[in-house]
């Protein structure tokens, strides 16, 4: 049973890392809430 839970947690972690990496490579904010302290927010703000 512990092995199944470990595999599910690992799969979830890989999915989250993949999703964040994919957003980062597109130049999107990957911090979740995109506050003014986020470096991606500052880049987007400077583009406009």
Secondary structure, 3 states (H helix, E strand, C coil): CHHHHHHHHHHHHHHHHHHHHHHHHHCCCCCCCCCCCCHHHHHHHHHC
